């Protein structure tokens, strides 16, 4: 039981923080996916009135990712030493946790939309 308590103390805050930040990451992730699908891969039809090109998209995405990373990186840099795992393992787990809300919503949308 003692090992379980130590695990929870070390990982409770990083798991919660990354899941919460993952909810915030839905916006830049979703808009990045829309940008890639419509402008780079041309898999979705473009709006005929969209004559602004990619610059507005790049400005918005850069701002959104900058804000997200300005929150995510320091929170994880602060929490990592308390977990007692290697940097590679910690950042891999943190990235996966931050992507979890988007993966969940994407799966849910795919199931509902068919």
N, C-alpha and C positions, 0 to 999 in steps of 0.2 A: 504494500500500500504506500510505503514511503516513496518509492520510485514514481508512482503515479502522481503524487502530490508535487514532486519536484518537476516533472514534465509539465504539469499544468501551470506552475509558476513561471517556468521559463518560456513557454510558448503561448500562454493565454493572451497576453497583450499583443504580440506580433500577429497572431492569427486574427484576432478581432480587428486590429488596425488595418490589416491588408484586405480583409473582407469589406470593411467600411469604405476604404479608399477604392476598392474594386467597384463599388456602387457608383462612386464619382467617376471612375474610369469608363463607365458605359458611354458617356457622351463623346469623349474623344475617340474611343474605339469604334462606335457606331458611325460617326461622321467620317472616320478614316476608311471604314469599309465602304461607305457610300461613295466616297471620292475615288477609291481604287476601282470599284465596279463600274462607275459611270464615266470616269475620265481616262483612266489608264488602260483598263481592259475592255472598255466599251461593251460591257455585258448588259447594261440597262439602257433604254432609250433616253437620250438627252432631251431636256426641255428645249423646244424650238426657240424660246425667248432668251435662253441662256447664251449670251454673247460676251460674257465677261472673261471667259477663259479659266485658267486654273489659279491665277494669282489670288483672288479672294478666298478660294478654298485653302490655299497654302498659308495665307495670313491667319485665318481662323484656326486651322489645325495647329499651326505653330504656337499660337497663344494658348489654346486648350492644353496641348501637351506640355508646354512650359509650366503652366499652373499645376497640372497634375504631378509632374516630376518634381516640382519645387516642394510639394507636400510629401510625396511618396519616398523620395530618396533620403531626406533627413530623418523621417520617422523610422525607416528601416536601418539607417546607419546608427541611430541611437539604440534601437532594439536588438540588433544583431549580436553584440558582445554578450548579452545576457543569456542567450540561448545555448552557448557552448558548442556550436557546430561550426564547420568550416564556412568560409565566405561563399564559396561556390554553392554549397548545399543550401545555405540560408537564402541567398538571392534567388535560387531556382524555386524553392518552396514559396517565397514571397511573391514571385512573379506568377506562379500558378494560382496562388490564393487571390491575387488581384484580378486575374482573368476569370475566376470562377463565376462571379455574377453575370458577366457578359456571356459566358458559355451556357450558363443555366437559362438565361433569357432567350438566347438564340435557339437552343434546343426546344424550349417551350413554344416559341413562335413557329418553329418548323413542325412541331406536332399539331399545333392548333390549326395552322394554315394548310397543312397537308402537303 
